[in-house]
Amino acid sequence: MKQNVGNIDKVIRIVAGLALIGWGLYAQNWWGAIGAIPLATALMGWCPAYLPFGIRTTKDRKTA
């Protein structure tokens, strides 16, 4: 499983995930649990939704 989520993408996913979870706690409903998805993908560095489209937000590192 190759990482396909870059640093800026990770930050956005973490902020969005925490915001959704926080909103769910504030509103006292279970919809905030959806915030676990962007949070998990950010922590893993891999997003399965990117695979069919060939999207990679990581920088390609050239090995010498």
PDB file of N, H, CA, C and O in Angstrom:
ATOM      1  N   MET A   1       0.850  -1.171   0.000  1.00  0.00           N
ATOM      2  CA  MET A   1       0.000   0.000   0.000  1.00  0.00           C
ATOM      3  C   MET A   1       0.897   1.235   0.000  1.00  0.00           C
ATOM      4  O   MET A   1       1.533   1.554   1.004  1.00  0.00           O
ATOM      5  N   LYS A   2       0.937   1.911  -1.118  1.00  0.00           N
ATOM      6  H   LYS A   2       0.420   1.652  -1.934  1.00  0.00           H
ATOM      7  CA  LYS A   2       1.763   3.102  -1.284  1.00  0.00           C
ATOM      8  C   LYS A   2       1.014   4.336  -0.803  1.00  0.00           C
ATOM      9  O   LYS A   2      -0.185   4.477  -1.047  1.00  0.00           O
ATOM     10  N   GLN A   3       1.724   5.228  -0.119  1.00  0.00           N
ATOM     11  H   GLN A   3       2.698   5.113   0.079  1.00  0.00           H
ATOM     12  CA  GLN A   3       1.074   6.440   0.357  1.00  0.00           C
ATOM     13  C   GLN A   3       0.686   7.321  -0.829  1.00  0.00           C
ATOM     14  O   GLN A   3       1.459   7.494  -1.771  1.00  0.00           O
ATOM     15  N   ASN A   4      -0.533   7.877  -0.765  1.00  0.00           N
ATOM     16  H   ASN A   4      -1.161   7.736   0.001  1.00  0.00           H
ATOM     17  CA  ASN A   4      -0.988   8.759  -1.832  1.00  0.00           C
ATOM     18  C   ASN A   4      -1.575  10.057  -1.277  1.00  0.00           C
ATOM     19  O   ASN A   4      -2.206  10.815  -2.012  1.00  0.00           O
ATOM     20  N   VAL A   5      -1.369  10.316   0.016  1.00  0.00           N
ATOM     21  H   VAL A   5      -0.856   9.700   0.614  1.00  0.00           H
ATOM     22  CA  VAL A   5      -1.873  11.530   0.650  1.00  0.00           C
ATOM     23  C   VAL A   5      -0.678  12.360   1.103  1.00  0.00           C
ATOM     24  O   VAL A   5       0.123  11.913   1.923  1.00  0.00           O
ATOM     25  N   GLY A   6      -0.564  13.568   0.563  1.00  0.00           N
ATOM     26  H   GLY A   6      -1.215  13.931  -0.103  1.00  0.00           H
ATOM     27  CA  GLY A   6       0.553  14.453   0.887  1.00  0.00           C
ATOM     28  C   GLY A   6       0.344  15.214   2.184  1.00  0.00           C
ATOM     29  O   GLY A   6      -0.695  15.087   2.831  1.00  0.00           O
ATOM     30  N   ASN A   7       1.338  16.005   2.556  1.00  0.00           N
ATOM     31  H   ASN A   7       2.182  16.108   2.030  1.00  0.00           H
ATOM     32  CA  ASN A   7       1.323  16.718   3.835  1.00  0.00           C
ATOM     33  C   ASN A   7       0.189  17.736   3.949  1.00  0.00           C
ATOM     34  O   ASN A   7      -0.499  17.782   4.969  1.00  0.00           O
ATOM     35  N   ILE A   8      -0.007  18.540   2.928  1.00  0.00           N
ATOM     36  H   ILE A   8       0.553  18.503   2.100  1.00  0.00           H
ATOM     37  CA  ILE A   8      -1.084  19.540   2.979  1.00  0.00           C
ATOM     38  C   ILE A   8      -2.439  18.838   3.024  1.00  0.00           C
ATOM     39  O   ILE A   8      -3.338  19.252   3.755  1.00  0.00           O
ATOM     40  N   ASP A   9      -2.575  17.786   2.246  1.00  0.00           N
ATOM     41  H   ASP A   9      -1.844  17.449   1.651  1.00  0.00           H
ATOM     42  CA  ASP A   9      -3.797  16.988   2.238  1.00  0.00           C
ATOM     43  C   ASP A   9      -4.052  16.385   3.623  1.00  0.00           C
ATOM     44  O   ASP A   9      -5.193  16.350   4.082  1.00  0.00           O
ATOM     45  N   LYS A  10      -3.003  15.916   4.284  1.00  0.00           N
ATOM     46  H   LYS A  10      -2.076  15.945   3.911  1.00  0.00           H
ATOM     47  CA  LYS A  10      -3.131  15.345   5.632  1.00  0.00           C
ATOM     48  C   LYS A  10      -3.649  16.385   6.621  1.00  0.00           C
ATOM     49  O   LYS A  10      -4.541  16.102   7.420  1.00  0.00           O
ATOM     50  N   VAL A  11      -3.086  17.584   6.562  1.00  0.00           N
ATOM     51  H   VAL A  11      -2.361  17.814   5.913  1.00  0.00           H
ATOM     52  CA  VAL A  11      -3.508  18.646   7.483  1.00  0.00           C
ATOM     53  C   VAL A  11      -4.983  18.973   7.269  1.00  0.00           C
ATOM     54  O   VAL A  11      -5.734  19.118   8.234  1.00  0.00           O
ATOM     55  N   ILE A  12      -5.395  19.090   6.019  1.00  0.00           N
ATOM     56  H   ILE A  12      -4.784  18.973   5.236  1.00  0.00           H
ATOM     57  CA  ILE A  12      -6.792  19.397   5.710  1.00  0.00           C
ATOM     58  C   ILE A  12      -7.705  18.287   6.217  1.00  0.00           C
ATOM     59  O   ILE A  12      -8.765  18.564   6.778  1.00  0.00           O
ATOM     60  N   ARG A  13      -7.305  17.040   6.025  1.00  0.00           N
ATOM     61  H   ARG A  13      -6.444  16.815   5.569  1.00  0.00           H
ATOM     62  CA  ARG A  13      -8.107  15.908   6.474  1.00  0.00           C
ATOM     63  C   ARG A  13      -8.201  15.856   8.000  1.00  0.00           C
ATOM     64  O   ARG A  13      -9.266  15.565   8.544  1.00  0.00           O
ATOM     65  N   ILE A  14      -7.101  16.134   8.688  1.00  0.00           N
ATOM     66  H   ILE A  14      -6.236  16.371   8.246  1.00  0.00           H
ATOM     67  CA  ILE A  14      -7.117  16.122  10.160  1.00  0.00           C
ATOM     68  C   ILE A  14      -8.038  17.207  10.686  1.00  0.00           C
ATOM     69  O   ILE A  14      -8.848  16.961  11.580  1.00  0.00           O
ATOM     70  N   VAL A  15      -7.917  18.416  10.129  1.00  0.00           N
ATOM     71  H   VAL A  15      -7.260  18.616   9.403  1.00  0.00           H
ATOM     72  CA  VAL A  15      -8.770  19.525  10.574  1.00  0.00           C
ATOM     73  C   VAL A  15     -10.235  19.211  10.287  1.00  0.00           C
ATOM     74  O   VAL A  15     -11.088  19.417  11.150  1.00  0.00           O
ATOM     75  N   ALA A  16     -10.538  18.719   9.094  1.00  0.00           N
ATOM     76  H   ALA A  16      -9.845  18.553   8.392  1.00  0.00           H
ATOM     77  CA  ALA A  16     -11.920  18.403   8.737  1.00  0.00           C
ATOM     78  C   ALA A  16     -12.470  17.271   9.602  1.00  0.00           C
ATOM     79  O   ALA A  16     -13.616  17.330  10.048  1.00  0.00           O
ATOM     80  N   GLY A  17     -11.663  16.252   9.838  1.00  0.00           N
ATOM     81  H   GLY A  17     -10.733  16.205   9.476  1.00  0.00           H
ATOM     82  CA  GLY A  17     -12.102  15.133  10.668  1.00  0.00           C
ATOM     83  C   GLY A  17     -12.396  15.554  12.092  1.00  0.00           C
ATOM     84  O   GLY A  17     -13.416  15.167  12.663  1.00  0.00           O
ATOM     85  N   LEU A  18     -11.501  16.351  12.672  1.00  0.00           N
ATOM     86  H   LEU A  18     -10.672  16.666  12.209  1.00  0.00           H
ATOM     87  CA  LEU A  18     -11.720  16.823  14.035  1.00  0.00           C
ATOM     88  C   LEU A  18     -12.917  17.764  14.110  1.00  0.00           C
ATOM     89  O   LEU A  18     -13.664  17.744  15.088  1.00  0.00           O
ATOM     90  N   ALA A  19     -13.103  18.587  13.080  1.00  0.00           N
ATOM     91  H   ALA A  19     -12.496  18.603  12.285  1.00  0.00           H
ATOM     92  CA  ALA A  19     -14.253  19.496  13.054  1.00  0.00           C
ATOM     93  C   ALA A  19     -15.568  18.700  12.989  1.00  0.00           C
ATOM     94  O   ALA A  19     -16.528  19.031  13.685  1.00  0.00           O
ATOM     95  N   LEU A  20     -15.609  17.666  12.163  1.00  0.00           N
ATOM     96  H   LEU A  20     -14.829  17.397  11.598  1.00  0.00           H
ATOM     97  CA  LEU A  20     -16.813  16.842  12.064  1.00  0.00           C
ATOM     98  C   LEU A  20     -17.100  16.113  13.374  1.00  0.00           C
ATOM     99  O   LEU A  20     -18.248  16.039  13.811  1.00  0.00           O
ATOM    100  N   ILE A  21     -16.064  15.581  13.989  1.00  0.00           N
ATOM    101  H   ILE A  21     -15.131  15.640  13.634  1.00  0.00           H
ATOM    102  CA  ILE A  21     -16.246  14.894  15.268  1.00  0.00           C
ATOM    103  C   ILE A  21     -16.717  15.880  16.329  1.00  0.00           C
ATOM    104  O   ILE A  21     -17.621  15.576  17.108  1.00  0.00           O
ATOM    105  N   GLY A  22     -16.101  17.063  16.359  1.00  0.00           N
ATOM    106  H   GLY A  22     -15.366  17.309  15.727  1.00  0.00           H
ATOM    107  CA  GLY A  22     -16.510  18.091  17.309  1.00  0.00           C
ATOM    108  C   GLY A  22     -17.940  18.531  17.103  1.00  0.00           C
ATOM    109  O   GLY A  22     -18.682  18.725  18.066  1.00  0.00           O
ATOM    110  N   TRP A  23     -18.334  18.690  15.838  1.00  0.00           N
ATOM    111  H   TRP A  23     -17.731  18.532  15.056  1.00  0.00           H
ATOM    112  CA  TRP A  23     -19.713  19.068  15.534  1.00  0.00           C
ATOM    113  C   TRP A  23     -20.673  17.975  15.992  1.00  0.00           C
ATOM    114  O   TRP A  23     -21.735  18.270  16.540  1.00  0.00           O
ATOM    115  N   GLY A  24     -20.305  16.721  15.771  1.00  0.00           N
ATOM    116  H   GLY A  24     -19.443  16.481  15.326  1.00  0.00           H
ATOM    117  CA  GLY A  24     -21.150  15.611  16.197  1.00  0.00           C
ATOM    118  C   GLY A  24     -21.339  15.574  17.702  1.00  0.00           C
ATOM    119  O   GLY A  24     -22.431  15.295  18.195  1.00  0.00           O
ATOM    120  N   LEU A  25     -20.266  15.857  18.426  1.00  0.00           N
ATOM    121  H   LEU A  25     -19.379  16.084  18.025  1.00  0.00           H
ATOM    122  CA  LEU A  25     -20.371  15.907  19.887  1.00  0.00           C
ATOM    123  C   LEU A  25     -21.232  17.087  20.328  1.00  0.00           C
ATOM    124  O   LEU A  25     -22.048  16.961  21.240  1.00  0.00           O
ATOM    125  N   TYR A  26     -21.049  18.215  19.688  1.00  0.00           N
ATOM    126  H   TYR A  26     -20.385  18.318  18.946  1.00  0.00           H
ATOM    127  CA  TYR A  26     -21.822  19.413  20.035  1.00  0.00           C
ATOM    128  C   TYR A  26     -23.312  19.210  19.742  1.00  0.00           C
ATOM    129  O   TYR A  26     -24.167  19.561  20.556  1.00  0.00           O
ATOM    130  N   ALA A  27     -23.609  18.644  18.577  1.00  0.00           N
ATOM    131  H   ALA A  27     -22.914  18.360  17.916  1.00  0.00           H
ATOM    132  CA  ALA A  27     -24.995  18.438  18.169  1.00  0.00           C
ATOM    133  C   ALA A  27     -25.601  17.182  18.799  1.00  0.00           C
ATOM    134  O   ALA A  27     -26.801  16.936  18.675  1.00  0.00           O
ATOM    135  N   GLN A  28     -24.783  16.407  19.462  1.00  0.00           N
ATOM    136  H   GLN A  28     -23.808  16.606  19.563  1.00  0.00           H
ATOM    137  CA  GLN A  28     -25.202  15.160  20.114  1.00  0.00           C
ATOM    138  C   GLN A  28     -25.877  14.207  19.140  1.00  0.00           C
ATOM    139  O   GLN A  28     -26.970  13.700  19.392  1.00  0.00           O
ATOM    140  N   ASN A  29     -25.191  13.976  18.008  1.00  0.00           N
ATOM    141  H   ASN A  29     -24.304  14.388  17.803  1.00  0.00           H
ATOM    142  CA  ASN A  29     -25.690  12.978  17.065  1.00  0.00           C
ATOM    143  C   ASN A  29     -24.521  12.136  16.557  1.00  0.00           C
ATOM    144  O   ASN A  29     -23.356  12.468  16.775  1.00  0.00           O
ATOM    145  N   TRP A  30     -24.853  11.062  15.889  1.00  0.00           N
ATOM    146  H   TRP A  30     -25.800  10.793  15.712  1.00  0.00           H
ATOM    147  CA  TRP A  30     -23.829  10.109  15.428  1.00  0.00           C
ATOM    148  C   TRP A  30     -23.213  10.489  14.090  1.00  0.00           C
ATOM    149  O   TRP A  30     -22.250   9.853  13.660  1.00  0.00           O
ATOM    150  N   TRP A  31     -23.735  11.495  13.427  1.00  0.00           N
ATOM    151  H   TRP A  31     -24.517  12.012  13.775  1.00  0.00           H
ATOM    152  CA  TRP A  31     -23.173  11.896  12.134  1.00  0.00           C
ATOM    153  C   TRP A  31     -21.742  12.393  12.261  1.00  0.00           C
ATOM    154  O   TRP A  31     -20.989  12.368  11.288  1.00  0.00           O
ATOM    155  N   GLY A  32     -21.366  12.836  13.429  1.00  0.00           N
ATOM    156  H   GLY A  32     -21.978  12.857  14.220  1.00  0.00           H
ATOM    157  CA  GLY A  32     -19.990  13.270  13.651  1.00  0.00           C
ATOM    158  C   GLY A  32     -18.996  12.137  13.531  1.00  0.00           C
ATOM    159  O   GLY A  32     -17.803  12.381  13.347  1.00  0.00           O
ATOM    160  N   ALA A  33     -19.463  10.895  13.630  1.00  0.00           N
ATOM    161  H   ALA A  33     -20.431  10.696  13.779  1.00  0.00           H
ATOM    162  CA  ALA A  33     -18.577   9.736  13.490  1.00  0.00           C
ATOM    163  C   ALA A  33     -17.983   9.653  12.085  1.00  0.00           C
ATOM    164  O   ALA A  33     -16.965   8.990  11.881  1.00  0.00           O
ATOM    165  N   ILE A  34     -18.605  10.314  11.124  1.00  0.00           N
ATOM    166  H   ILE A  34     -19.431  10.852  11.289  1.00  0.00           H
ATOM    167  CA  ILE A  34     -18.064  10.339   9.763  1.00  0.00           C
ATOM    168  C   ILE A  34     -16.683  10.998   9.759  1.00  0.00           C
ATOM    169  O   ILE A  34     -15.866  10.725   8.880  1.00  0.00           O
ATOM    170  N   GLY A  35     -16.426  11.860  10.733  1.00  0.00           N
ATOM    171  H   GLY A  35     -17.090  12.083  11.447  1.00  0.00           H
ATOM    172  CA  GLY A  35     -15.126  12.514  10.842  1.00  0.00           C
ATOM    173  C   GLY A  35     -13.981  11.542  11.061  1.00  0.00           C
ATOM    174  O   GLY A  35     -12.822  11.903  10.859  1.00  0.00           O
ATOM    175  N   ALA A  36     -14.279  10.321  11.468  1.00  0.00           N
ATOM    176  H   ALA A  36     -15.221  10.027  11.632  1.00  0.00           H
ATOM    177  CA  ALA A  36     -13.234   9.309  11.659  1.00  0.00           C
ATOM    178  C   ALA A  36     -12.611   8.897  10.326  1.00  0.00           C
ATOM    179  O   ALA A  36     -11.460   8.462  10.294  1.00  0.00           O
ATOM    180  N   ILE A  37     -13.347   9.025   9.240  1.00  0.00           N
ATOM    181  H   ILE A  37     -14.282   9.379   9.266  1.00  0.00           H
ATOM    182  CA  ILE A  37     -12.834   8.602   7.934  1.00  0.00           C
ATOM    183  C   ILE A  37     -11.697   9.504   7.456  1.00  0.00           C
ATOM    184  O   ILE A  37     -10.618   8.990   7.161  1.00  0.00           O
ATOM    185  N   PRO A  38     -11.883  10.832   7.365  1.00  0.00           N
ATOM    186  CA  PRO A  38     -10.742  11.648   6.938  1.00  0.00           C
ATOM    187  C   PRO A  38      -9.596  11.616   7.948  1.00  0.00           C
ATOM    188  O   PRO A  38      -8.431  11.731   7.567  1.00  0.00           O
ATOM    189  N   LEU A  39      -9.918  11.462   9.223  1.00  0.00           N
ATOM    190  H   LEU A  39     -10.865  11.369   9.533  1.00  0.00           H
ATOM    191  CA  LEU A  39      -8.883  11.380  10.244  1.00  0.00           C
ATOM    192  C   LEU A  39      -8.046  10.116  10.057  1.00  0.00           C
ATOM    193  O   LEU A  39      -6.818  10.166  10.138  1.00  0.00           O
ATOM    194  N   ALA A  40      -8.697   8.998   9.810  1.00  0.00           N
ATOM    195  H   ALA A  40      -9.694   8.957   9.744  1.00  0.00           H
ATOM    196  CA  ALA A  40      -7.986   7.729   9.605  1.00  0.00           C
ATOM    197  C   ALA A  40      -7.143   7.756   8.335  1.00  0.00           C
ATOM    198  O   ALA A  40      -6.001   7.295   8.339  1.00  0.00           O
ATOM    199  N   THR A  41      -7.693   8.290   7.253  1.00  0.00           N
ATOM    200  H   THR A  41      -8.620   8.664   7.249  1.00  0.00           H
ATOM    201  CA  THR A  41      -6.929   8.327   6.003  1.00  0.00           C
ATOM    202  C   THR A  41      -5.722   9.246   6.123  1.00  0.00           C
ATOM    203  O   THR A  41      -4.686   8.995   5.507  1.00  0.00           O
ATOM    204  N   ALA A  42      -5.849  10.308   6.910  1.00  0.00           N
ATOM    205  H   ALA A  42      -6.690  10.512   7.410  1.00  0.00           H
ATOM    206  CA  ALA A  42      -4.711  11.208   7.118  1.00  0.00           C
ATOM    207  C   ALA A  42      -3.619  10.511   7.928  1.00  0.00           C
ATOM    208  O   ALA A  42      -2.434  10.641   7.620  1.00  0.00           O
ATOM    209  N   LEU A  43      -4.014   9.783   8.948  1.00  0.00           N
ATOM    210  H   LEU A  43      -4.977   9.677   9.198  1.00  0.00           H
ATOM    211  CA  LEU A  43      -3.025   9.114   9.787  1.00  0.00           C
ATOM    212  C   LEU A  43      -2.353   7.950   9.063  1.00  0.00           C
ATOM    213  O   LEU A  43      -1.183   7.662   9.315  1.00  0.00           O
ATOM    214  N   MET A  44      -3.083   7.275   8.162  1.00  0.00           N
ATOM    215  H   MET A  44      -4.033   7.510   7.957  1.00  0.00           H
ATOM    216  CA  MET A  44      -2.495   6.185   7.379  1.00  0.00           C
ATOM    217  C   MET A  44      -1.687   6.717   6.202  1.00  0.00           C
ATOM    218  O   MET A  44      -0.747   6.066   5.749  1.00  0.00           O
ATOM    219  N   GLY A  45      -2.050   7.899   5.706  1.00  0.00           N
ATOM    220  H   GLY A  45      -2.814   8.429   6.074  1.00  0.00           H
ATOM    221  CA  GLY A  45      -1.370   8.448   4.534  1.00  0.00           C
ATOM    222  C   GLY A  45      -1.828   7.809   3.236  1.00  0.00           C
ATOM    223  O   GLY A  45      -1.156   7.922   2.211  1.00  0.00           O
ATOM    224  N   TRP A  46      -2.965   7.142   3.279  1.00  0.00           N
ATOM    225  H   TRP A  46      -3.511   7.050   4.112  1.00  0.00           H
ATOM    226  CA  TRP A  46      -3.467   6.429   2.110  1.00  0.00           C
ATOM    227  C   TRP A  46      -4.974   6.593   2.020  1.00  0.00           C
ATOM    228  O   TRP A  46      -5.685   6.400   3.006  1.00  0.00           O
ATOM    229  N   CYS A  47      -5.458   6.948   0.840  1.00  0.00           N
ATOM    230  H   CYS A  47      -4.880   7.105   0.039  1.00  0.00           H
ATOM    231  CA  CYS A  47      -6.890   7.145   0.623  1.00  0.00           C
ATOM    232  C   CYS A  47      -7.355   6.201  -0.486  1.00  0.00           C
ATOM    233  O   CYS A  47      -6.903   6.327  -1.623  1.00  0.00           O
ATOM    234  N   PRO A  48      -8.252   5.257  -0.177  1.00  0.00           N
ATOM    235  CA  PRO A  48      -8.707   4.324  -1.203  1.00  0.00           C
ATOM    236  C   PRO A  48      -9.519   4.993  -2.317  1.00  0.00           C
ATOM    237  O   PRO A  48      -9.587   4.462  -3.425  1.00  0.00           O
ATOM    238  N   ALA A  49     -10.129   6.135  -2.047  1.00  0.00           N
ATOM    239  H   ALA A  49     -10.074   6.567  -1.147  1.00  0.00           H
ATOM    240  CA  ALA A  49     -10.905   6.831  -3.078  1.00  0.00           C
ATOM    241  C   ALA A  49     -10.006   7.422  -4.160  1.00  0.00           C
ATOM    242  O   ALA A  49     -10.476   7.692  -5.265  1.00  0.00           O
ATOM    243  N   TYR A  50      -8.735   7.626  -3.866  1.00  0.00           N
ATOM    244  H   TYR A  50      -8.354   7.406  -2.968  1.00  0.00           H
ATOM    245  CA  TYR A  50      -7.800   8.167  -4.852  1.00  0.00           C
ATOM    246  C   TYR A  50      -7.362   7.117  -5.881  1.00  0.00           C
ATOM    247  O   TYR A  50      -6.953   7.476  -6.985  1.00  0.00           O
ATOM    248  N   LEU A  51      -7.441   5.836  -5.538  1.00  0.00           N
ATOM    249  H   LEU A  51      -7.773   5.544  -4.641  1.00  0.00           H
ATOM    250  CA  LEU A  51      -6.918   4.779  -6.407  1.00  0.00           C
ATOM    251  C   LEU A  51      -7.551   4.734  -7.800  1.00  0.00           C
ATOM    252  O   LEU A  51      -6.810   4.725  -8.784  1.00  0.00           O
ATOM    253  N   PRO A  52      -8.869   4.705  -7.936  1.00  0.00           N
ATOM    254  CA  PRO A  52      -9.437   4.591  -9.286  1.00  0.00           C
ATOM    255  C   PRO A  52      -9.108   5.775 -10.193  1.00  0.00           C
ATOM    256  O   PRO A  52      -9.100   5.646 -11.417  1.00  0.00           O
ATOM    257  N   PHE A  53      -8.839   6.917  -9.589  1.00  0.00           N
ATOM    258  H   PHE A  53      -8.845   7.022  -8.594  1.00  0.00           H
ATOM    259  CA  PHE A  53      -8.558   8.123 -10.367  1.00  0.00           C
ATOM    260  C   PHE A  53      -7.066   8.376 -10.550  1.00  0.00           C
ATOM    261  O   PHE A  53      -6.678   9.277 -11.293  1.00  0.00           O
ATOM    262  N   GLY A  54      -6.233   7.596  -9.884  1.00  0.00           N
ATOM    263  H   GLY A  54      -6.548   6.864  -9.280  1.00  0.00           H
ATOM    264  CA  GLY A  54      -4.790   7.753  -9.997  1.00  0.00           C
ATOM    265  C   GLY A  54      -4.276   9.033  -9.361  1.00  0.00           C
ATOM    266  O   GLY A  54      -3.248   9.566  -9.781  1.00  0.00           O
ATOM    267  N   ILE A  55      -4.972   9.525  -8.365  1.00  0.00           N
ATOM    268  H   ILE A  55      -5.806   9.092  -8.025  1.00  0.00           H
ATOM    269  CA  ILE A  55      -4.588  10.776  -7.709  1.00  0.00           C
ATOM    270  C   ILE A  55      -3.530  10.495  -6.650  1.00  0.00           C
ATOM    271  O   ILE A  55      -3.649   9.552  -5.869  1.00  0.00           O
ATOM    272  N   ARG A  56      -2.492  11.329  -6.637  1.00  0.00           N
ATOM    273  H   ARG A  56      -2.395  12.096  -7.272  1.00  0.00           H
ATOM    274  CA  ARG A  56      -1.460  11.270  -5.596  1.00  0.00           C
ATOM    275  C   ARG A  56      -1.109  12.706  -5.229  1.00  0.00           C
ATOM    276  O   ARG A  56      -0.734  13.499  -6.093  1.00  0.00           O
ATOM    277  N   THR A  57      -1.228  13.032  -3.974  1.00  0.00           N
ATOM    278  H   THR A  57      -1.533  12.388  -3.273  1.00  0.00           H
ATOM    279  CA  THR A  57      -0.859  14.373  -3.541  1.00  0.00           C
ATOM    280  C   THR A  57       0.510  14.383  -2.877  1.00  0.00           C
ATOM    281  O   THR A  57       0.952  15.412  -2.366  1.00  0.00           O
ATOM    282  N   THR A  58       1.179  13.237  -2.886  1.00  0.00           N
ATOM    283  H   THR A  58       0.820  12.401  -3.301  1.00  0.00           H
ATOM    284  CA  THR A  58       2.523  13.169  -2.336  1.00  0.00           C
ATOM    285  C   THR A  58       3.525  13.615  -3.385  1.00  0.00           C
ATOM    286  O   THR A  58       3.274  13.527  -4.587  1.00  0.00           O
ATOM    287  N   LYS A  59       4.643  14.086  -2.914  1.00  0.00           N
ATOM    288  H   LYS A  59       4.846  14.157  -1.938  1.00  0.00           H
ATOM    289  CA  LYS A  59       5.710  14.455  -3.831  1.00  0.00           C
ATOM    290  C   LYS A  59       6.519  13.195  -4.139  1.00  0.00           C
ATOM    291  O   LYS A  59       6.847  12.418  -3.243  1.00  0.00           O
ATOM    292  N   ASP A  60       6.832  13.011  -5.417  1.00  0.00           N
ATOM    293  H   ASP A  60       6.566  13.643  -6.145  1.00  0.00           H
ATOM    294  CA  ASP A  60       7.664  11.881  -5.802  1.00  0.00           C
ATOM    295  C   ASP A  60       9.095  12.171  -5.391  1.00  0.00           C
ATOM    296  O   ASP A  60       9.682  13.185  -5.771  1.00  0.00           O
ATOM    297  N   ARG A  61       9.632  11.264  -4.615  1.00  0.00           N
ATOM    298  H   ARG A  61       9.156  10.441  -4.306  1.00  0.00           H
ATOM    299  CA  ARG A  61      11.025  11.425  -4.183  1.00  0.00           C
ATOM    300  C   ARG A  61      11.906  10.633  -5.118  1.00  0.00           C
ATOM    301  O   ARG A  61      11.686   9.444  -5.352  1.00  0.00           O
ATOM    302  N   LYS A  62      12.905  11.307  -5.649  1.00  0.00           N
ATOM    303  H   LYS A  62      13.084  12.272  -5.459  1.00  0.00           H
ATOM    304  CA  LYS A  62      13.851  10.643  -6.535  1.00  0.00           C
ATOM    305  C   LYS A  62      14.963  10.037  -5.692  1.00  0.00           C
ATOM    306  O   LYS A  62      15.560  10.710  -4.852  1.00  0.00           O
ATOM    307  N   THR A  63      15.229   8.772  -5.925  1.00  0.00           N
ATOM    308  H   THR A  63      14.744   8.226  -6.608  1.00  0.00           H
ATOM    309  CA  THR A  63      16.309   8.113  -5.193  1.00  0.00           C
ATOM    310  C   THR A  63      17.566   8.162  -6.018  1.00  0.00           C
ATOM    311  O   THR A  63      17.543   7.955  -7.231  1.00  0.00           O
ATOM    312  N   ALA A  64      18.656   8.438  -5.354  1.00  0.00           N
ATOM    313  H   ALA A  64      18.676   8.607  -4.369  1.00  0.00           H
ATOM    314  CA  ALA A  64      19.936   8.558  -6.063  1.00  0.00           C
ATOM    315  C   ALA A  64      20.651   7.234  -6.097  1.00  0.00           C
ATOM    316  O   ALA A  64      21.746   7.137  -6.651  1.00  0.00           O
TER     317      ALA A  64
END
